[in-house]
């Protein structure tokens, strides 16, 4: 799997404590199976949920910035 927005979203969510594993991220944030991220790595394919992830990334960024300002 290439470095993607999905990776960045996952890293940020781990940093702020919103998720603790790739399987949790895949299931709860991407609405995919818990092995989705692992499958992308194994098959070396691009994610098919990039638009959905991008929207959530923007949402998380906005909330993270808000939390940082408090």
C-alpha positions in Angstrom: 0.0 0.0 0.0 1.3 3.4 -0.9 1.5 6.3 1.6 -2.0 7.7 1.3 -4.4 10.0 3.0 -5.7 6.9 4.8 -2.3 6.4 6.4 -2.4 10.0 7.6 -5.9 9.8 8.9 -5.0 6.6 10.8 -1.9 8.2 12.3 -3.8 11.2 13.5 -6.6 9.2 15.0 -4.0 7.1 16.9 -2.3 10.3 18.1 -5.5 11.8 19.5 -6.6 8.4 21.0 -9.6 8.0 18.7 -8.5 4.5 17.6 -6.0 2.1 18.9 -5.5 -0.3 15.9 -5.8 -0.6 12.1 -8.6 -3.0 12.5 -10.6 -0.6 14.6 -9.9 2.2 12.1 -10.9 0.0 9.2 -14.2 -1.1 10.8 -15.3 2.0 12.7 -14.0 4.9 10.5 -14.0 3.3 7.0 -17.0 1.0 7.4 -14.9 -1.8 6.0 -13.9 -5.2 7.3 -11.4 -5.1 10.1 -8.7 -6.5 7.8 -9.2 -3.8 5.1 -5.9 -1.9 5.8 -3.9 -5.2 6.0 -5.5 -6.4 2.7 -4.4 -3.1 1.0 -0.8 -3.7 2.2 -0.8 -7.3 1.2 -2.3 -6.8 -2.3 -0.4 -3.5 -2.8 -3.5 -1.7 -4.0 -4.8 1.8 -3.6 -7.7 2.3 -1.2 -11.2 2.5 -2.7 -12.6 4.7 0.0 -10.4 7.7 -0.5 -13.2 10.2 -0.8 -14.9 9.0 2.3 -11.6 9.1 4.2 -10.8 12.6 2.9 -14.1 13.9 4.3 -13.4 12.3 7.7 -9.9 13.6 7.6 -11.2 17.2 7.2 -13.6 16.6 10.0 -10.9 15.2 12.3 -8.5 18.1 11.4 -11.2 20.6 12.3 -11.9 19.0 15.6 -8.2 18.5 16.4 -7.6 22.2 15.7 -10.5 23.1 17.9 -9.3 20.9 20.7 -5.8 22.3 20.4 -7.1 25.9 20.8 -9.0 25.1 24.0 
